[in-house]
Amino acid sequence: MTIKKMKNILPFLTLMSSYVFSQNSLSSNKPSFDPHQWKLGVALYSFHEVSLPGELAKADSAGLKYVEGFSFGKAGPDFNDSLLGQLSTEGIEKVKAMVKSFGLRMESIYITGGSTVEAWNKQFKLAKELNVKFVTAEPNINMWDSIDSLAGVYGLKVAIHNHWRGMSRYWSPDTVLAAIKNHPHFGVCADLGHWPKSGLDPVESLRKLQGHLIAIHLKDIAAANNPKLQDVPVGTGIVDFPAVFKELERQKFEGYIYIERDAQDKPSNLASVIQTVKYYNSTLGLSK
């Protein structure tokens, strides 16, 4: 290339390099994570003192979009108060229409499974007919292979849930990781309020489970190392939620965050769920 041609092209190259630098600067200034990507919802078990229509109405009143059902909940008077897990295909279609009528989305369901492959197959079938994306469960340790295979057949993920030491084999993240190994359809639903009951730090436990988190059960507890304690409204106990959210941000988590209450406030948990929504939005700096 001649010197004259190089002089002619030099301004163009300078302009292009400035543009590239500008774009890179913009990219570096963009937040690496957007908390709006998290799918905030409520586990309907929080309202289990009523049947499904009442649970959905309360979730709607809390201004939430996503709900997690549970197979042992009552479907309501229109279904003779049958359990959700016992409904016919026709009944399941009615449930889906009911969820839609509230403007809600049920994208997961907690299932109890059972001691046989047939029992698990029945509940996977229920989940598939409900069009959920994953099931939350605590799979029998001696059935990991069978349950993982069923999940593959139905095209669903199994989010392994933890209770506390003495109640659940999955109280420790180490057991959860052992279950996930060589089981590609297994992931994690991390219950933040149960870990402290076993003396575990929620942030450190989340860190151990990086890359496997599908959902979070947003729950708080008043003190550690006491399995008898019931949960308290989020933000009023010992769980460091700003640190939890920071860890989820670091992991680029993009899954579901379900508010869940096990304790039953009077007249219902609706007030504490609404309080949690406000706390969540305030802590993350979201407008609501």
Number of C-alpha atoms within 10 A of each C-alpha: 5 7 7 8 9 11 10 11 10 11 11 11 12 10 11 12 12 12 12 11 12 12 12 12 11 10 11 10 9 10 7 10 15 13 17 11 12 17 17 21 27 31 26 28 22 23 27 20 15 18 20 26 17 16 26 25 14 23 24 19 14 20 14 22 16 24 28 23 26 23 19 16 23 22 25 18 11 10 15 9 14 17 17 23 21 17 18 12 13 8 16 19 13 15 20 16 12 15 19 13 11 15 13 20 18 21 17 27 25 25 22 19 20 15 12 12 13 11 13 21 19 15 22 26 16 22 25 18 14 19 15 18 15 26 29 26 19 22 26 17 13 9 15 16 15 17 24 21 15 20 23 16 11 15 13 21 22 30 28 26 25 27 21 23 18 10 10 12 18 22 22 18 21 13 13 23 18 12 21 20 10 12 18 14 18 28 26 27 24 28 25 27 32 28 27 24 24 18 16 19 17 22 19 12 16 22 16 14 17 15 13 19 21 21 26 22 22 25 24 27 23 19 18 19 15 15 18 8 14 17 21 21 23 26 19 13 17 15 24 16 22 13 12 17 17 13 18 22 16 13 16 17 21 18 16 24 21 23 29 29 28 16 15 16 15 8 8 16 21 20 16 19 26 18 15 21 21 16 17 21 14 12 13 16 10 12 7 9
